Amino acid sequence: MATKKTKTEEAKVETSVAEDVQAEEKTVEEVAKEKAEMPSGNFKEIIETSLKKTERDGIDDLLDFMEDAGFYTAPCSGGNHLCKEGGLAEHSCNVMFTAEKLSVSLLGGKNITPEIRNSIVIASLLHDLGKIGDYDKPLYIDNTLKSGKPSAAKPYKRNKDLTNVPHAIRSIKLATLFIDLTEDEEWAILTHDGLYDFMKYEIQGHETWLSMLIHWADLWSSKVIEGAGKDEGDENDGK
């Protein structure tokens, strides 16, 4: 039979709830403050600042590589969301900010440790790293029509001179040339496209909090914030 809580017990519960709310509000404010301090529209600086704050060994070398490889000028897709110069960097920032907001709501402000925040930043900003290409070959190249004019509907196409390795796999490969990823970060990057991707059956039943968070943030960013439409005929375009 259920017993009635004493006033002392009820007061403890109310205090605990109030502390949770206060911690969550504090974290929301911190995230908002950090975003406000970031230079608006300067996605390169946002990415560099955020990754450096993780203090992960090798991060400076990774950032040098990203700049040399064209991360900040690359498009995010061939003819879908942010298919423009600089689209990849913009999308990566959108995913990070969305993931940070979701983490406060889903995990609770007081539960977001520095390690958790670092994992969110790293998995968010590096999930599409493989879209820059590899072996000195870009993943996306200009899509020129037979008329000699650039395609307005699909400005870029996949580079056929580059082996068709899924970009999530390539993201992990490139990132780990410079930094160590945790097991959770690696899994989140690998499965960030969720059940829409080639890993569908391997993902089912093996989701983690970070993998779901990055997938939801990625999906929300591409479909809602960036307004991705249907990209017909662009197989494995990465949304």
C-alpha positions as CSV (number, residue, x, y, z in Angstrom):
1,M,0.0,0.0,0.0
2,A,1.3,3.4,-0.9
3,T,2.3,5.6,2.0
4,K,1.7,9.3,2.2
5,K,4.8,11.4,2.0
6,T,5.6,13.6,4.9
7,K,6.0,17.3,4.6
8,T,9.7,17.0,5.0
9,E,9.9,14.5,2.1
10,E,7.7,16.6,-0.1
11,A,9.9,19.6,0.6
12,K,13.0,17.6,-0.4
13,V,11.4,16.6,-3.7
14,E,10.4,20.2,-4.4
15,T,13.9,21.4,-3.6
16,S,15.4,18.8,-5.9
17,V,13.1,19.8,-8.7
18,A,13.9,23.4,-8.2
19,E,17.6,22.7,-8.3
20,D,17.2,20.7,-11.5
21,V,15.3,23.6,-13.1
22,Q,17.8,26.1,-11.9
23,A,20.7,24.0,-13.2
24,E,19.0,23.6,-16.6
25,E,18.3,27.3,-16.9
26,K,21.9,28.1,-16.0
27,T,23.1,25.7,-18.8
28,V,20.7,27.2,-21.3
29,E,22.0,30.7,-20.4
30,E,25.6,29.5,-20.8
31,V,24.9,28.0,-24.2
32,A,23.1,31.2,-25.3
33,K,26.0,33.3,-23.9
34,E,28.6,31.3,-25.7
35,K,26.6,31.5,-29.0
36,A,26.2,35.3,-28.6
37,E,29.9,35.7,-28.1
38,M,30.6,33.9,-31.3
39,P,31.0,36.2,-34.4
40,S,27.8,36.0,-36.3
41,G,28.2,34.3,-39.7
42,N,31.9,33.6,-39.2
43,F,31.6,29.9,-39.2
44,K,35.3,29.3,-39.4
45,E,36.0,31.2,-36.2
46,I,33.1,29.5,-34.5
47,I,34.4,26.1,-35.4
48,E,38.0,26.9,-34.5
49,T,37.1,28.4,-31.1
50,S,34.7,25.6,-30.2
51,L,37.2,22.8,-31.1
52,K,40.1,24.5,-29.3
53,K,38.0,24.7,-26.2
54,T,37.9,20.9,-26.0
55,E,41.7,20.9,-25.5
56,R,41.9,17.6,-27.3
57,D,45.5,16.6,-28.1
58,G,46.2,17.2,-31.8
59,I,43.3,19.6,-32.3
60,D,45.5,22.4,-33.7
61,D,46.9,20.1,-36.3
62,L,43.4,19.0,-37.3
63,L,42.3,22.6,-37.7
64,D,45.3,23.3,-39.9
65,F,44.4,20.3,-42.0
66,M,40.7,21.3,-42.2
67,E,41.6,24.7,-43.5
68,D,44.2,23.4,-46.0
69,A,41.7,20.8,-47.3
70,G,39.0,23.3,-47.9
71,F,36.6,22.5,-45.1
72,Y,35.5,26.2,-44.8
73,T,34.7,26.6,-48.5
74,A,33.2,23.2,-49.3
75,P,29.5,22.8,-50.0
76,C,27.4,20.6,-47.8
77,S,25.7,18.7,-50.6
78,G,25.4,18.5,-54.4
79,G,22.0,19.9,-54.8
80,N,20.2,19.7,-51.5
81,H,20.8,21.5,-48.2
82,L,23.4,24.3,-48.2
83,C,24.7,23.4,-51.7
84,K,26.8,26.5,-51.8
85,E,30.4,27.6,-51.0
86,G,30.8,27.5,-47.2
87,G,27.8,25.3,-46.7
88,L,29.6,22.5,-44.9
89,A,31.0,24.8,-42.2
90,E,27.6,26.5,-41.8
91,H,25.8,23.1,-41.5
92,S,28.4,21.9,-39.0
93,C,27.7,24.9,-36.8
94,N,23.9,24.5,-37.1
95,V,24.3,20.9,-35.9
96,M,26.5,21.9,-32.9
97,F,24.1,24.6,-31.7
98,T,21.1,22.4,-32.1
99,A,22.8,19.5,-30.3
100,E,23.7,21.7,-27.4
101,K,20.1,22.9,-27.1
102,L,18.8,19.4,-27.2
103,S,21.3,18.2,-24.7
104,V,20.1,20.7,-22.1
105,S,16.5,19.6,-22.5
106,L,17.1,15.9,-22.7
107,L,20.0,15.4,-20.3
108,G,19.4,18.2,-17.8
109,G,21.7,21.1,-17.3
110,K,23.4,19.7,-14.2
111,N,24.3,16.5,-15.9
112,I,26.3,18.0,-18.8
113,T,29.9,17.6,-17.7
114,P,32.8,19.2,-19.6
115,E,33.5,15.7,-21.1
116,I,29.9,15.4,-22.4
117,R,30.0,18.9,-23.8
118,N,33.3,18.2,-25.5
119,S,31.9,15.0,-27.1
120,I,28.9,16.9,-28.4
121,V,31.1,19.6,-29.9
122,I,33.5,17.1,-31.5
123,A,30.9,14.8,-32.9
124,S,28.8,17.7,-34.2
125,L,31.6,19.6,-35.9
126,L,33.3,16.6,-37.3
127,H,30.4,14.4,-38.4
128,D,30.6,15.6,-42.0
129,L,34.4,16.1,-42.1
130,G,34.6,13.4,-44.8
131,K,32.6,15.7,-47.2
132,I,35.9,17.5,-48.0
133,G,37.1,14.5,-49.8
134,D,40.5,12.8,-49.5
135,Y,43.8,12.1,-51.3
136,D,43.9,15.7,-52.5
137,K,40.5,15.2,-54.3
138,P,37.4,17.1,-53.3
139,L,34.2,15.1,-52.7
140,Y,32.1,17.7,-54.6
141,I,33.1,19.3,-57.9
142,D,31.3,21.9,-60.1
143,N,28.3,20.4,-62.0
144,T,28.6,21.8,-65.5
145,L,25.9,21.1,-68.0
146,K,26.5,20.0,-71.6
147,S,25.7,23.6,-72.6
148,G,28.8,24.7,-70.6
149,K,26.7,26.5,-68.0
150,P,26.6,25.5,-64.3
151,S,23.6,23.6,-63.1
152,A,21.2,25.9,-61.1
153,A,19.3,23.0,-59.6
154,K,22.4,21.0,-58.6
155,P,25.5,23.1,-58.5
156,Y,27.8,20.3,-57.5
157,K,28.2,16.6,-58.2
158,R,30.2,13.9,-56.6
159,N,33.8,13.5,-57.8
160,K,34.0,10.2,-59.7
161,D,37.8,10.2,-59.4
162,L,37.4,9.7,-55.6
163,T,36.5,6.2,-54.3
164,N,32.9,6.2,-53.1
165,V,33.6,5.6,-49.5
166,P,30.6,6.7,-47.3
167,H,31.4,10.1,-45.9
168,A,30.8,9.1,-42.3
169,I,33.6,6.5,-42.6
170,R,35.8,9.0,-44.2
171,S,35.0,11.5,-41.4
172,I,36.3,9.1,-38.8
173,K,39.4,8.2,-40.8
174,L,40.4,11.9,-41.3
175,A,39.7,13.0,-37.7
176,T,41.7,10.1,-36.2
177,L,44.7,11.1,-38.2
178,F,45.1,13.9,-35.8
179,I,43.0,13.3,-32.6
180,D,41.7,10.4,-30.6
181,L,38.0,9.9,-30.6
182,T,36.1,8.3,-27.8
183,E,34.1,5.1,-28.6
184,D,30.9,7.1,-28.3
185,E,32.1,9.9,-30.5
186,E,33.2,7.5,-33.2
187,W,29.9,5.7,-33.1
188,A,27.9,8.9,-33.2
189,I,29.8,10.1,-36.3
190,L,29.5,6.8,-38.0
191,T,25.8,6.6,-37.5
192,H,24.8,10.2,-37.7
193,D,22.5,9.6,-40.7
194,G,20.5,7.2,-38.5
195,L,18.2,4.6,-40.2
196,Y,18.3,6.5,-43.5
197,D,21.8,5.3,-44.2
198,F,23.7,2.1,-45.1
199,M,24.2,1.2,-41.4
200,K,20.4,0.8,-40.8
201,Y,20.4,-2.8,-39.5
202,E,23.6,-2.3,-37.5
203,I,22.2,0.7,-35.7
204,Q,18.8,-0.7,-34.7
205,G,18.9,-1.5,-31.0
206,H,22.4,-0.1,-30.6
207,E,21.7,3.6,-30.4
208,T,23.5,5.6,-27.7
209,W,22.6,9.0,-26.2
210,L,25.2,10.7,-28.3
211,S,24.4,9.0,-31.5
212,M,20.7,9.8,-31.2
213,L,21.5,13.4,-30.2
214,I,23.8,14.0,-33.2
215,H,21.3,12.3,-35.6
216,W,18.4,14.4,-34.4
217,A,20.4,17.6,-34.5
218,D,21.7,16.8,-38.0
219,L,18.2,16.0,-39.2
220,W,16.6,19.1,-37.7
221,S,19.4,21.3,-39.1
222,S,19.2,19.9,-42.6
223,K,15.4,19.6,-42.9
224,V,14.2,22.5,-40.8
225,I,16.9,25.2,-40.3
226,E,18.3,24.7,-43.8
227,G,15.2,23.6,-45.5
228,A,16.5,20.6,-47.4
229,G,14.3,19.4,-50.3
230,K,14.3,16.2,-52.3
231,D,17.6,15.6,-54.1
232,E,16.6,13.2,-56.9
233,G,19.3,11.3,-58.6
234,D,22.0,12.1,-56.1
235,E,22.8,8.8,-54.5
236,N,24.6,8.8,-51.2
237,D,24.6,12.6,-51.3
238,G,24.6,12.7,-47.5
239,K,21.1,14.1,-47.1
